[in-house]
Amino acid sequence: MAVISRIQLVPAYLLHQRPYRESSALLEMFTASHGRVALVARGVRSPRSRRRGELQPFRALRLSWNARSELGTLTAVEADGTPLSFKGTVLYSAFYMNELLLRLLARHDPHPGLYMLYQASLQNFAHGLDVEPVLRLFEKRLLQELGYGLLLDCEAETGEPVQLERYYDYQLESGPVVAEGKSAQGFIFKGASLIALDQETMTTAEALRDAKRLTRAALNLYLGNKPLKSRELFRSAISK
């Protein structure tokens, strides 16, 4: 007989949900102590369900569930704060973070530091901070949590420190190597941009632009050929 684990009131956020049977839902949750977990929420889509209003994206929650296999069963949910309301670019950016977590995190693999960063990123959106540096920091640290951290402060071949005014050809699976100049062939970045991303001090338009080029290219290595829905929705929205 399978042993049932009962988990009580764990901090969590809803990443995604989809209908399951007549009135239930399958939930993908990001939790502080258990990583990404999949849960069945029985009867949650019923109009009389009290849990229906609590299970909203970007709202801090506390969850209880029973787990006996890969798929657990939700037993309780409590709001742990007011829901955050986003619009436009900020909304798409928040869904983008959700989709990255959903696509790249293995289930039941805790990342407490990443959980805190995700929570802080949502709060930064709510406080009106520019989405670009928030997203670049999230992407960079997500890669680190996955074990694919970017080498940014020294050359891949020699170990020499990256120089502010030099240009580098960035090899995604190893790191930067010295390039002859900005017009050199390859995936070229100025040293100042690499250092800004390393030190998380991306204050110029060039540094933010370069950070986006680099983190997106690195993430694409692990996302595979399936495009991100959040990016497609954002492109569709801005083209209307």
VENBELZI-V931117 format. One record per residue. N is the residue number from 0. RES is the residue in one letter. PSI is psi in degrees with one decimal (999 if undefined). NEAR is the number of other ideal C-beta (glycine too) atoms within 8 Angstrom. D_LAST is the distance of its C-alpha to the last C-alpha in Angstrom with 2 decimals. Layout:
N,RES,PSI,NEAR,D_LAST
N,RES,PSI,NEAR,D_LAST
This chain:
0,M,131.9,2,55.87
1,A,138.7,5,52.65
2,V,132.1,5,52.77
3,I,125.5,7,50.19
4,S,132.5,7,48.84
5,R,112.9,9,47.88
6,I,133.0,11,45.41
7,Q,125.6,5,45.32
8,L,58.4,7,42.75
9,V,133.2,12,40.90
10,P,137.1,10,38.00
11,A,162.1,11,34.73
12,Y,147.1,12,30.95
13,L,123.5,13,28.97
14,L,-39.7,11,26.76
15,H,149.4,8,25.83
16,Q,151.7,9,27.26
17,R,154.3,6,27.34
18,P,148.4,7,29.48
19,Y,119.2,8,33.06
20,R,-152.9,5,35.45
21,E,-44.7,3,35.50
22,S,8.1,9,34.91
23,S,178.5,13,34.79
24,A,150.2,12,32.20
25,L,123.9,13,32.27
26,L,139.3,13,31.41
27,E,116.7,12,30.77
28,M,147.1,13,32.12
29,F,114.9,12,32.60
30,T,156.7,14,36.02
31,A,-34.8,10,38.06
32,S,-15.5,7,41.20
33,H,6.4,9,40.33
34,G,-145.8,12,37.10
35,R,128.1,15,34.58
36,V,149.4,13,36.07
37,A,131.1,11,35.17
38,L,147.1,13,36.43
39,V,127.1,12,36.81
40,A,99.1,15,36.22
41,R,129.8,8,38.34
42,G,9.9,8,37.43
43,V,-21.6,13,34.60
44,R,1.0,9,32.25
45,S,139.4,8,34.92
46,P,-23.6,4,34.20
47,R,1.1,4,37.48
48,S,128.5,10,36.77
49,R,-24.2,6,37.22
50,R,-19.2,10,35.49
51,R,-42.6,10,32.19
52,G,-21.2,6,31.16
53,E,-32.7,11,32.33
54,L,78.0,13,30.43
55,Q,144.2,8,27.11
56,P,149.0,9,25.22
57,F,16.7,9,26.06
58,R,126.6,14,29.20
59,A,130.1,8,32.56
60,L,166.8,14,34.82
61,R,125.8,10,38.34
62,L,147.7,14,38.93
63,S,141.5,12,42.09
64,W,160.1,12,42.37
65,N,132.6,10,44.96
66,A,124.5,11,44.67
67,R,-5.8,8,46.87
68,S,-163.0,6,44.61
69,E,-32.4,4,41.20
70,L,118.5,8,39.65
71,G,176.4,13,40.82
72,T,120.8,10,40.96
73,L,131.9,15,39.59
74,T,-24.3,7,42.45
75,A,149.1,7,41.19
76,V,135.5,12,38.19
77,E,140.8,8,38.27
78,A,138.2,10,35.70
79,D,26.3,8,36.62
80,G,171.6,6,34.47
81,T,147.6,5,31.73
82,P,144.2,8,28.26
83,L,132.4,11,25.78
84,S,119.7,4,22.59
85,F,154.2,11,19.51
86,K,159.5,5,15.97
87,G,-134.0,7,12.82
88,T,-37.9,7,13.90
89,V,-41.4,10,17.43
90,L,-46.7,9,16.79
91,Y,-35.9,12,15.19
92,S,-40.5,13,18.11
93,A,-42.0,14,20.63
94,F,-32.9,11,19.51
95,Y,-44.3,13,19.71
96,M,-43.0,12,23.29
97,N,-43.8,12,24.09
98,E,-36.8,11,23.02
99,L,-45.2,13,25.10
100,L,-41.0,14,28.06
101,L,-39.2,11,27.71
102,R,-31.4,8,27.58
103,L,-22.6,10,30.16
104,L,133.6,12,32.76
105,A,150.9,6,35.68
106,R,148.4,9,36.82
107,H,33.1,8,39.76
108,D,96.1,8,39.60
109,P,139.5,9,39.70
110,H,73.8,9,37.91
111,P,-35.7,8,38.89
112,G,-40.3,8,37.83
113,L,-36.3,11,34.32
114,Y,-45.1,12,34.19
115,M,-38.4,9,35.14
116,L,-42.3,11,32.53
117,Y,-47.0,13,29.78
118,Q,-43.8,10,31.07
119,A,-36.4,8,31.31
120,S,-43.1,13,27.75
121,L,-41.1,11,26.45
122,Q,-37.9,9,28.74
123,N,-40.3,9,27.52
124,F,-45.7,15,23.91
125,A,-30.3,8,25.35
126,H,3.6,6,27.31
127,G,14.3,4,24.38
128,L,151.7,8,25.28
129,D,130.6,5,22.91
130,V,-28.7,10,21.29
131,E,-55.5,9,21.99
132,P,-31.8,10,25.81
133,V,-45.6,13,25.82
134,L,-39.5,13,23.94
135,R,-40.7,14,26.09
136,L,-41.8,11,29.21
137,F,-44.8,13,28.22
138,E,-45.6,13,27.52
139,K,-47.9,13,30.78
140,R,-28.5,11,32.90
141,L,-44.8,13,31.47
142,L,-40.9,13,32.64
143,Q,-44.3,10,35.99
144,E,-32.7,9,36.37
145,L,-6.8,9,35.78
146,G,13.8,5,38.50
147,Y,36.6,9,36.27
148,G,144.6,6,36.50
149,L,134.1,12,35.73
150,L,120.0,9,38.74
151,L,-20.9,10,37.87
152,D,-7.6,8,41.11
153,C,160.2,10,43.35
154,E,141.9,13,43.47
155,A,-34.8,9,43.44
156,E,-36.1,5,46.44
157,T,-20.3,5,48.74
158,G,1.6,5,47.84
159,E,144.8,6,47.88
160,P,143.0,6,45.71
161,V,134.8,15,42.36
162,Q,140.1,6,42.78
163,L,-45.2,8,40.31
164,E,-3.3,6,40.42
165,R,162.7,10,40.65
166,Y,145.7,13,37.97
167,Y,142.2,15,37.73
168,D,114.8,13,36.50
169,Y,118.1,12,35.23
170,Q,113.6,10,36.43
171,L,-29.9,8,34.33
172,E,5.8,4,37.29
173,S,-50.6,7,39.84
174,G,-165.8,11,38.62
175,P,141.6,15,38.74
176,V,149.8,11,41.21
177,V,133.0,9,42.07
178,A,159.2,11,40.28
179,E,-27.4,5,41.86
180,G,178.3,6,39.09
181,K,-28.2,6,35.40
182,S,1.8,3,35.39
183,A,155.3,10,37.05
184,Q,145.1,3,35.59
185,G,-165.4,7,34.09
186,F,86.6,9,31.83
187,I,135.4,10,32.89
188,F,145.4,13,32.86
189,K,144.4,13,34.89
190,G,-35.8,14,37.48
191,A,-35.3,10,36.33
192,S,-39.0,12,32.96
193,L,-41.7,17,34.80
194,I,-39.2,12,37.18
195,A,-40.8,14,34.49
196,L,-40.0,17,32.87
197,D,-43.2,9,36.37
198,Q,-2.0,6,37.35
199,E,46.0,8,33.99
200,T,53.9,6,33.93
201,M,88.8,12,30.57
202,T,-12.2,5,30.43
203,T,158.2,7,29.24
204,A,-38.8,5,25.89
205,E,-43.1,9,27.65
206,A,-41.2,14,29.11
207,L,-41.2,12,25.85
208,R,-43.9,8,24.12
209,D,-39.2,13,27.15
210,A,-39.6,14,27.42
211,K,-44.7,11,23.92
212,R,-43.1,10,24.80
213,L,-48.3,13,28.06
214,T,-38.2,14,27.31
215,R,-41.9,9,24.32
216,A,-40.7,10,26.55
217,A,-43.0,13,29.40
218,L,-36.7,13,27.49
219,N,-25.3,7,26.24
220,L,-31.8,9,29.94
221,Y,-12.6,9,30.39
222,L,-22.4,9,27.15
223,G,-162.3,4,27.92
224,N,-15.1,3,25.75
225,K,117.5,5,23.68
226,P,155.4,6,20.23
227,L,129.6,11,19.25
228,K,-36.1,7,16.94
229,S,-36.8,11,15.86
230,R,-41.1,9,14.68
231,E,-42.0,9,12.72
232,L,-40.0,10,11.04
233,F,-44.5,11,10.32
234,R,-40.6,8,8.93
235,S,-39.9,8,6.64
236,A,-42.3,9,5.62
237,I,-15.5,6,5.55
238,S,-10.3,5,3.82
239,K,999,4,0.00
